[in-house]
Amino acid sequence: MAEASRTFHTILLPSFSHLHKAQSPAGFTDFPRKRCGHRIVVHCSVSTTNDASRTKTTVTQNMIPWGCEIDSLENASTLQKWLSDSGLPPQKMAIQKVDVGERGLVALKNIRKGEKLLFVPPSLVITADSKWSCPEAGEVLKQCSVPDWPLLATYLISEASFEKSSRWSNYISALPRQPYSLLYWTRAELDRYLEASQIRERAIERITNVIGTYNDLRLRIFSKYPDLFPEEVFNMETFKWSFGILFSRLVRLPSMDGRVALVPWADMLNHSCEVETFLDYDKSSQGVVFTTDRQYQPGEQVFISYGKKSNGELLLSYGFVPREGTNPSDSVELPLSLKKSDKCYKEKLEALRKYGLSA
Ligand SMILES: C[S@@+](CC[C@H](N)C(=O)[O-])C[C@H]1O[C@@H](n2cnc3c(N)ncnc32)[C@H](O)[C@@H]1O
């Protein structure tokens, strides 16, 4: 979440361009053309065919056959049980329906200001080094030096397609089937609702980047290994989903050298503009934690900060806008231009520089 989406531009695009140059990556052809069995296949057509090695699920266009409704608690208790069975220590919070953000973490007990909460162990955190249910697919991406963002997007789809045989199945079942994201907005909606906003251009750029990233992966990798990356599973629709999940849930952990990670449980925390605390890896307790900057009574929703972002930036990455007048970090970008032919060019330039602006 916090700050992670900024890295999409700075990390993904420059390093991904090297994939273009890598016509024949080292070891590229050495991988066995092996099929990873028992995965769900996403069909965007009406079909009822059965295949011995794969469970085929027919879905209507634009529907992802995993996850749950964004406002549903249907898989929340299974997620909580799986997390505690897998090493999450007893928590002072639980997933509940909330007024701000559909689902969120709510205090079960008194929580003091300055208390460390969560303690999600590294074994429950998804990073670019997580083990693949289909190790051959992971090997191919690593050999091709695919950067973290597209690697994680592909990993998430791959694990989702393995359903119960993936170790993350309880986590993925509790993820929204369609995250709130500008990636799902049509061009007409962007033009209409973001008409006067700089965010419109950034949203179009982001959508273009996601489409470009998927097309690059398809061209350079998926088409060469169709058994590992079948198009019924790895397609534009599933990538829109996985990037929507990453934009709205990925965190950058400063104490882990800025690594990006999906942190189950911690990613149920919603954002408040009033709160200053954020998630990080705590070396002493060896888990992802945050330290409360206020006290909470039982029944109160607990928040973190996704960063000091404007309403537009929150909409761009997380698909929501805080209530009007509640975001002290809100700002708008005003493009300024100064012509050299302007009679007061020097004075205006000086005035701009004084406030840290350039012409
Ligand atoms: C990291 S997830 C938090 C958990 C999420 N509410 C859920 O049910 O899965 C981030 C998403 O939560 C929602 N969200 C977080 N903070 C919010 C807020 N202050 N107001 C409205 N929605 C919020 C947005 O949909 C955002 O994309």
The ligand as an SDF file (V2000), in Angstrom:
LIG
                    3D

 27 29  0  0  0  0  0  0  0  0999 V2000
   -5.3010   -2.4810    1.5650 C   0  0  0  0  0  0  0  0  0  0  0  0
   -6.9590   -2.6330    1.1490 S   0  0  0  0  0  0  0  0  0  0  0  0
   -7.7500   -2.4600    2.7150 C   0  0  0  0  0  0  0  0  0  0  0  0
   -8.7640   -3.5640    2.9520 C   0  0  0  0  0  0  0  0  0  0  0  0
   -9.9900   -3.4610    2.1020 C   0  0  0  0  0  0  0  0  0  0  0  0
  -10.9440   -2.5520    2.7050 N   0  0  0  0  0  0  0  0  0  0  0  0
  -10.6490   -4.8320    1.9090 C   0  0  0  0  0  0  0  0  0  0  0  0
  -11.8030   -5.0010    2.2900 O   0  0  0  0  0  0  0  0  0  0  0  0
  -10.0230   -5.7270    1.3490 O   0  0  0  0  0  0  0  0  0  0  0  0
   -7.1680   -1.0900    0.3380 C   0  0  0  0  0  0  0  0  0  0  0  0
   -8.5580   -0.8530   -0.1790 C   0  0  0  0  0  0  0  0  0  0  0  0
   -9.4330   -0.5680    0.9120 O   0  0  0  0  0  0  0  0  0  0  0  0
  -10.3270    0.4930    0.5970 C   0  0  0  0  0  0  0  0  0  0  0  0
  -10.0370    1.6390    1.4780 N   0  0  0  0  0  0  0  0  0  0  0  0
   -8.9520    1.8010    2.2780 C   0  0  0  0  0  0  0  0  0  0  0  0
   -9.0330    2.9370    2.9810 N   0  0  0  0  0  0  0  0  0  0  0  0
  -10.1950    3.5320    2.6220 C   0  0  0  0  0  0  0  0  0  0  0  0
  -10.8400    4.7370    2.9950 C   0  0  0  0  0  0  0  0  0  0  0  0
  -10.3230    5.5870    3.8870 N   0  0  0  0  0  0  0  0  0  0  0  0
  -12.0360    5.0340    2.4240 N   0  0  0  0  0  0  0  0  0  0  0  0
  -12.5950    4.1900    1.5140 C   0  0  0  0  0  0  0  0  0  0  0  0
  -12.0230    3.0230    1.1160 N   0  0  0  0  0  0  0  0  0  0  0  0
  -10.8400    2.6910    1.6640 C   0  0  0  0  0  0  0  0  0  0  0  0
  -10.0940    0.8170   -0.8740 C   0  0  0  0  0  0  0  0  0  0  0  0
  -10.9710    0.0310   -1.6370 O   0  0  0  0  0  0  0  0  0  0  0  0
   -8.6640    0.3410   -1.0900 C   0  0  0  0  0  0  0  0  0  0  0  0
   -8.4070   -0.0110   -2.4370 O   0  0  0  0  0  0  0  0  0  0  0  0
  1  2  1  0
  2  3  1  0
  2 10  1  0
  3  4  1  0
  4  5  1  0
  5  6  1  0
  5  7  1  0
  7  8  2  0
  7  9  1  0
 10 11  1  0
 11 12  1  0
 11 26  1  0
 12 13  1  0
 13 14  1  0
 13 24  1  0
 14 15  1  0
 14 23  1  0
 15 16  2  0
 16 17  1  0
 17 18  1  0
 17 23  2  0
 18 19  1  0
 18 20  2  0
 20 21  1  0
 21 22  2  0
 22 23  1  0
 24 25  1  0
 24 26  1  0
 26 27  1  0
M  CHG  2   2   1   9  -1
M  END
$$$$
